[in-house]
Amino acid sequence: MRRKNKRNILAAAAVAALLCCGCSGQEPLSENTAGEEETCKIIDLTVNYMQNPIGIEQNPLFGWRMQAKCGQQQTAYRIVVAASQEKLAQEEYLWDSGRTESGSSVAVPYQGNNLLAGTGYVWKVFVWDEAGNMTESMETAAFETGLTDNDWGGASWIGIRAEQDTKEAAKEKTYYAIEYDVRLGRTRSGVVWGMDTNQYGDYFRCEFDTLGDTVSFSIVSLSNVDEIKRSSADLEEGLSEDFGEKVHHVRLEIKDTAVEASIDGKPVLHTELDQKKALGNLGFWTDRGAYYAYYDNLCVTDGDTGEVLLQEDFEEDTSGQKKNTLFSPYYFKVRDGWCEASSGFLLTPGVNEPAPMLRCLFEKKPDCCVTAARLYVSALGDYRIYLDGEEASGEYLAPGRSIYSKEVYYQTYDVTKLLADEQTQHVLGAALGHGRYDKANADWGEQIALQAKLVLQYDDHSTQCIVTDDTWQAYADGPIQNDDMFLGEFYDATREQTGWCERGFAADGWQQADVFSEYDALEKRASGVPAVSCIETRKPVAVSEPVSGVYVYDFGQNFNGNCELVFRDTEGKRGQTVTIRYAEALNDSRMSCRDDAVGTVWTQNLYTAKNTDYYVMSGAGEETYTPKLVCRGFRYVQISGVDEALPAEEVTGLVLSTKNKRTGYFTCSDEHINQLYESIYWTQLSNFLDVPTDCPQRDERFGWAGDAQVFARTAAYNAEVHNYLSKYVQMLIDGQCENGAFPEIAPSINMDSGANGWSDAGIILVWELYQQYGDQRLIEDNLQAMCRYMDYLVDTSENFVRRQHNYSDHNAVAGLEDEIANTAQCAYVAGLLSKMSADIGEKEIALTYEKVYNQYRAAWQENYINEDGSIDCWLQSAYTLGLAYGLYPEELAKKGAACLNNAVMANDYHLNTGYIGTQFLLPVLCRYGYVDTAYRILQQDTYPSWRNMLSYGQTTITEAWNTCYETGDGTYAVNGSMNHFGLGTVGQWLYSDVLGIKRDLDNPGYKHFYIEPQVGGGLTHVSGSYESVYGTIESGWRLEGGELVFTFVIPPNTTATVTLPDPQYQNMALAAGAYEYRIALNQ
C-alpha cells in the first residue's frame, strides 16, 4: 500500500487560508477570490448509485455530494426516510440514522425496518462540516421498491406456443433425391436439409472436409449445433487427388431414414439418419471461418416418380442481373453462375417464426384519476412494450439476457403520464423477439414468453391490477417474420396490423394467448441497470454506388445499433423487398481478402452472422423502417432493392448502448492520442449493451469475463458502470460451478470454467468496483463465492504453481507460458481477496488468503525470477505482471523494472503484450521511472502499436494488434473483429498517469486520491476530468512560455496528495479547491 503523506507541505488550515487568498507564481491558486461568500449545498442525492430510482430490490445505499467552499469537509451526517413528502415535512420518519460521525457520503446503507414491496419512499440528509455548520439537502430525493415479495398478482407467462408448421407438399416428402454440383477448394462445407426452424432445431448435413490430408465426406444428424450422429468416409485415393480443385456431382437418395450417397456416379456412403424427417427447407452451409465453397445445379426429385420438385441453376438473366431463385429474397453471391457459400447458412425461404404480438384491452376505474401507474415487465427473449400505441420505454434488448435456468430480469416503468387522459379504455401491447434466449448461440428454452403486471393507483387510494393471462389476444403472423441477433430481421410491412396496440382496433384473426405454466417457478430479479437505448443518432458522411443499384452509406464511425430508413413514393411498390446489409469495412482495392466488388461491404469477419435485414414495402406512399428486435456493430450499411439511392437525410444511424452516464474526458495536443482515446470510448459504447461483450458484430457477442475484467478500470473512468458491472458480477456468481470455478463467459450454458485471467473476474471485478465506487456491500454479498473460487485455484495448483492450459496473455504478440501467467493471476486474486476481507472486518479470512498470496508469490519467485531480477523468457508480460502484482522481492523490484525496460528497448520500443499484460505495462513503467519508455510505446506508429492498429481507418479498437496487417505484396488483410476493447486498456493510463488521477487503495471511492501527472511524449497540453462519486476531479498541464503549468480541481469533501515534477512539490497534502502551479522548465 502507498503511504498517503510522506511530507506535509502545508497543514490543512494553512491550505484553506492560502486558497482563499489567491496565490501566484509557484504556489496554488484558488478559483475563489478573497471575500467571496459560498454556502454549502447538498446535491446529487442517489440511492443505489441512481437518482430517484424505481423498482429497486436491494437494500438502499444512500449517496450525496457537497457543493461547498474551498476545503470544506463533511464530519457527520443524518439520513431520514419517510413514506411521503408530507410525512417527511412533518418529521414522521420510518428511519432516522441519527447524527453519525463520518466523512463518508457514498454507499451509506439503510438500516431501518423492512421496506414494503412496490412502495415509494422519500428521504433527505443533513450534513455537518468541520466548523459544526449543518446543511440540509433541499432537492427532492425518492426511491421506490420493486416486487421484492415476488407478488406478480397472478400474472402468467404468455405467448404463442410454437407448433410445427404445415409445409408445402414438396417439402413434406420423405423419399426424395438431392443432387448438386460443387467446387470446394480447401474448406468444410455442405448441403443441409430437413430444416424447419432456420439453423436451429433438428436437421441433416451432407459435408465435405478438404482441410486435412485426406478428403472426408460425412452425413451428419444435428440438433442446433450439437451432433447427434455422424457417418463418415475418407474418399478413395483416386477420388481425393486434387479433389478440391475440380467440379464434382453429388447425389443423395433419402428414403425415410436411409441415405445412399454417391460422388461423380460412384457410391461412397450408406448410412441411417437418426430420425425420419421431411425434406423441409434446404440450403448450403460452410463452417465458421472456412473458405468459400461454390454450388450449382441444385435439383430435388420425387423418389417415387422422379418428378422435379425443386431446381436452381443460379444463372443470371439476359440483363446480367440475378434472377429470382429458390433463395429469394435472401441475399447471396453468385459468381459466374455458381452460388458462393460463405460461413454460416443460406436457406430457402419459408422458415418463418414471426414475432408474437400480444394485446390487452382494459378499462380504468371510472370517476377516478390515476395518481401513479407502474408497469413491471419480464420476458424469455426480448420485448417491446406499448401503451395506447406509445412505447412505454423505448428500450432495446429488454429485459436483457440472464442465466435463464436460474432467473430472469424484469424492468419497472413509470407510465403515469400515458394514462393521464380522460379515456377509460386503454390497450397494453407487446411484441416478442428471440433475443439471446433460443437463438444466436443460445439454447435456454423452446418458447419465448412475456410476463407483465400493470398497477394503477387512484386518487381515492384504491388500486387496480392488470396482468398477463389467457384473456390477452395474440397474433402469430405479424410484420416481423424473423428476428435473429446474428442473422437480422425480416420485416414485411404488408403484414402490419395497423393500430393493433391502440383503442378501436378490430382484432380479426387474433387468437387467445397461450399460457406457459411450466415457467411459473422461474425466479425474477429487478434488472437494476440503465436501459439499452438510442443514445445518439448519426447521419452518413458519404454515399456511394459501387455496383449498379447497390448503395453504400458510410457513417464515419463504427458503432452498435441500427438504421432508420425512410422510403418515399412507394405507391405501386407493394411487396418490393429491400435488402439492408451491415458491416465494419468495405472491400478495398488493396485488400487481399476481398469478398465482393470494391466499395461494397466486406463481411468475411462476421463468420456465420449475416447482419442483414429485409424490408418488404407496403406501398403506403411513405414508410419508415427501424429494426426493433436486433442490433449489430457496423460503420457501413449497404442498401439494395430500391429504385434509386435513398437521400442521406433519409438514412439515420441509431447508436445503441447501455445508458451509463459518462464520467471521464481526455484531450491533448497529439491528435493520434485523441483518436486512440475516442476509439476506446466508442469501443466501450459498442460493447456495453445488456452484458459487456467481446465484440458487437460477429457470431459471438458473448460476455467474456477476461475482456470485462481487464477493461473494467478504463470503463469505470469513462462512465458510471457500478450497477452495470455489478449485475455482470452477479451473473458470474450465479454461474459458479460446484467445484468453485467461475465461468469464463457470463451468462453461458455449459461453458468452460476456471481459466485464470477470465474466471478471475469474479474477484477482480468486485475489487475494481469497490475501489472505484466505495461499495463494501459487493464484498460482503460475494465473499463466500470468492473464497470458494480461491480454494478451487489452490486445489488445482501444484505446490502453488498452476499449470493448466488457459488463455495466458491472450492475443499477445509474444505468447507467455501458461503457468507463468496463471500463477501470477492466482497470487493477484488471493491478494485482492485478502485486502477486501480485511476492509470489511473479516480478519481471519484476510489472514488465510494473505498466506495463500504469499505462497503463490514465493512459488513465482522460486520458479521464474533469477537472482539478477531477470526472467528467462524475457517477455514484457512476465515482468509486467510480476511488478504489477507485487511478486518481486522488494530488493529485486527495481532490477525487474530495469529488465522490463530493456525488454521494451530490445523490441525497438514496441510492446508485445496481450489482454492481461497491456493494462499494466505503461503504469508499471511509469511507477519505476521509465516515463519516456511508456510514451514511446504509446506513440509508436509501426506494428505492433495502437497507432498502427488505427492506421487502416478504424474508429474502434481491434481484436488483435494484427487484425489488419500488411501481406508483403502491397496488399493488406483483415482477420478478426474491428470492435474489441481487450487492447483498449491503455485508457486507464491516460487517466491515471497522463492526467495523473490515481485512486488511493486505502480510501476507496476517491475520498482521498493522488494527482501525479507524468509529463512526456512531446505533448504541449493535456486536460481531462473524472467524475468520481464524491465529485469531479480535474487535471491538466500545458507548456506556456518557459513554464509548465499544472491545474487541477479537488472536489469538496475529498483530499488529495499531489506530486509534480519538481522536488519542492512532492507529496503535498491538499484539501478541496482549484489549484494552479507553475514550474520553470530550467529547474
Secondary structure, 3 states (H helix, E strand, C coil): CCCCCCCCCCCHHHHHHHHHHCCCCCCCCCCCCCCCCCCCEEEEEEECCECCCCCECCCCEEEEEEECCCCCCEEEEEEEEECCHHHHHCCCCCEECCCEECCCCCCEECCCCCCCCCCEEEEEEEEEECCCCEEECCCCCEEEECCCCCCCCCCCCEECCCCCCCCCHHHHCCEEEEEEEEECCCCEEEEEEEECECCECEEEEEEEECCCCCCEEEEEEEECCEEEEEEEEECCHHHHCCHHHCEEEEEEEEECCEEEEEECCEEEEEEECCCCCCCCEEEEEECCCCCCEEEEEEEEEECCCCCEEEEECCCECCCCCECCCCCCCCCCEEECCEEEECCEEEECCCCCCCCCEEEEEEECCCCCCEEEEEEEEEEECEEEEEECCEECCCCECCCCCCCCCCEEEEEEEECCHHHCCCCCEEEEEEEEECCCCCCCCCCCCCCCEEEEEEEEEECCCCEEEEECCCCCEEECCCCEEEEECCCEEEEEHHHCCCCCCCCCCCCCCCEECEECHHHCCCEEEECCCCCEEEEEEECCCEEEEEECCEEEEEEEEEEEEEEEEEEECCCCCCCCEEEEEEECEECCCCECCCCCCCCCEECHHHCCCCCEEEEECCCCCEEEECCCCCCEEEEEEEEECCCCCCCHHHEEEEEEEECCCECEEEEECCHHHHHHHHHHHHHHHHHECCCECCCCCCCCCCCEHHHHHHHHHHHHHHECCHHHHHHHHHHHHHCCCCCCCCECECCCCCCCECCCCCCCHHHHHHHHHHHHHCCCHHHHHHHHHHHHHHHHHHHCCECCECCCCCCCCCCCCCCCCHHHHHHHHHHHHHHHHHHHHHHCCCHHHHHHHHHHHHHHHHHHHHHHECCCCCECCCCHHHHHHHHHCCCCCHHHHHHHHHHHHHHHHHCCCCCCCCHHHHHHHHHHHHHCCCHHHHHHHHCCCCCCCHHHHHHHCCCCCCCCCCCEEECCCCCEEECCCCCCCCCCCHHHHHHHHHCCEEECCCCCCCCEEEECCCCCCCCCEEEEEEEECCEEEEEEEEEECCEEEEEEEECCCCEEEECCCCCCCCCEEECCEEEEEEEECCC
